[in-house]
Amino acid sequence: MYKVMLLGDSIFDNDIYVPGEPAVVEQLNQRLEGCGRAELLAVDGHVTHHMLLNHDFSRAGARVYGKISD
């Protein structure tokens, strides 16, 4: 089972920008149905500094892959 943690800003936390359409996390969960789940940890307006201070990545599981860019 895959677990995808979406970290960032409005590029992922985009529900207010796409009224009537599925947000990124909803689209990803539709594609992952049956093999994984996406969790939205992104917050509109946040930057890398916020993510590193505000999230406990230990709950991500045994394998963590990611990319951080500003």
C-alpha positions as a LaTeX table, in Angstrom:
\begin{tabular}{lrrr}
\hline
Residue & $x$ (\AA) & $y$ (\AA) & $z$ (\AA) \\
\hline
Met1 & 0.00 & 0.00 & 0.00 \\
Tyr2 & 1.43 & 3.37 & $-1.02$ \\
Lys3 & 1.12 & 6.50 & 1.09 \\
Val4 & 1.71 & 9.82 & $-0.61$ \\
Met5 & 2.15 & 12.89 & 1.57 \\
Leu6 & 1.59 & 16.12 & $-0.34$ \\
Leu7 & 3.79 & 18.86 & 1.12 \\
Gly8 & 3.97 & 22.40 & $-0.15$ \\
Asp9 & 1.61 & 25.27 & $-0.75$ \\
Ser10 & $-1.33$ & 26.01 & $-3.05$ \\
Ile11 & 0.14 & 23.86 & $-5.81$ \\
Phe12 & $-1.32$ & 20.96 & $-3.77$ \\
Asp13 & $-3.72$ & 22.74 & $-1.38$ \\
Asn14 & $-5.71$ & 24.03 & $-4.33$ \\
Asp15 & $-9.37$ & 23.30 & $-3.58$ \\
Ile16 & $-10.34$ & 26.99 & $-3.32$ \\
Tyr17 & $-8.77$ & 27.63 & $-6.74$ \\
Val18 & $-10.71$ & 24.91 & $-8.58$ \\
Pro19 & $-14.36$ & 25.33 & $-7.53$ \\
Gly20 & $-16.53$ & 22.53 & $-8.85$ \\
Glu21 & $-13.50$ & 20.45 & $-9.81$ \\
Pro22 & $-11.54$ & 17.89 & $-7.78$ \\
Ala23 & $-8.48$ & 19.19 & $-5.92$ \\
Val24 & $-5.06$ & 17.61 & $-6.47$ \\
Val25 & $-5.38$ & 15.30 & $-3.45$ \\
Glu26 & $-8.79$ & 14.07 & $-4.64$ \\
Gln27 & $-7.48$ & 13.38 & $-8.15$ \\
Leu28 & $-4.49$ & 11.51 & $-6.77$ \\
Asn29 & $-6.66$ & 9.41 & $-4.45$ \\
Gln30 & $-8.84$ & 8.44 & $-7.41$ \\
Arg31 & $-5.76$ & 7.22 & $-9.27$ \\
Leu32 & $-4.36$ & 5.42 & $-6.23$ \\
Glu33 & $-7.64$ & 3.67 & $-5.40$ \\
Gly34 & $-6.91$ & 0.14 & $-4.29$ \\
Cys35 & $-3.14$ & 0.56 & $-4.05$ \\
Gly36 & $-2.56$ & 3.60 & $-1.86$ \\
Arg37 & $-3.73$ & 6.83 & $-0.32$ \\
Ala38 & $-2.68$ & 10.47 & $-0.53$ \\
Glu39 & $-2.66$ & 12.74 & 2.50 \\
Leu40 & $-2.77$ & 16.52 & 2.15 \\
Leu41 & $-0.23$ & 18.17 & 4.43 \\
Ala42 & 0.25 & 21.17 & 2.16 \\
Val43 & $-1.04$ & 24.57 & 3.23 \\
Asp44 & $-1.66$ & 27.47 & 0.90 \\
Gly45 & 1.07 & 30.04 & 1.55 \\
His46 & 3.56 & 27.71 & 3.23 \\
Val47 & 7.19 & 27.31 & 2.22 \\
Thr48 & 9.78 & 24.61 & 2.99 \\
His49 & 10.60 & 26.17 & 6.35 \\
His50 & 6.99 & 25.72 & 7.52 \\
Met51 & 6.87 & 22.08 & 6.44 \\
Leu52 & 10.05 & 21.14 & 8.28 \\
Leu53 & 8.86 & 22.82 & 11.49 \\
Asn54 & 5.24 & 21.66 & 11.47 \\
His55 & 5.25 & 18.02 & 10.37 \\
Asp56 & 6.26 & 14.78 & 12.04 \\
Phe57 & 7.59 & 12.68 & 9.18 \\
Ser58 & 8.10 & 9.62 & 11.37 \\
Arg59 & 4.50 & 8.56 & 10.70 \\
Ala60 & 5.24 & 8.28 & 6.99 \\
Gly61 & 6.41 & 4.69 & 7.34 \\
Ala62 & 9.55 & 2.76 & 6.55 \\
Arg63 & 10.29 & 4.24 & 3.14 \\
Val64 & 10.22 & 7.93 & 2.52 \\
Tyr65 & 11.05 & 9.43 & $-0.86$ \\
Gly66 & 10.76 & 13.09 & $-1.54$ \\
Lys67 & 12.03 & 16.22 & $-3.09$ \\
Ile68 & 12.19 & 19.62 & $-1.52$ \\
Ser69 & 12.49 & 22.71 & $-3.67$ \\
Asp70 & 11.70 & 26.37 & $-3.13$ \\
\hline
\end{tabular}
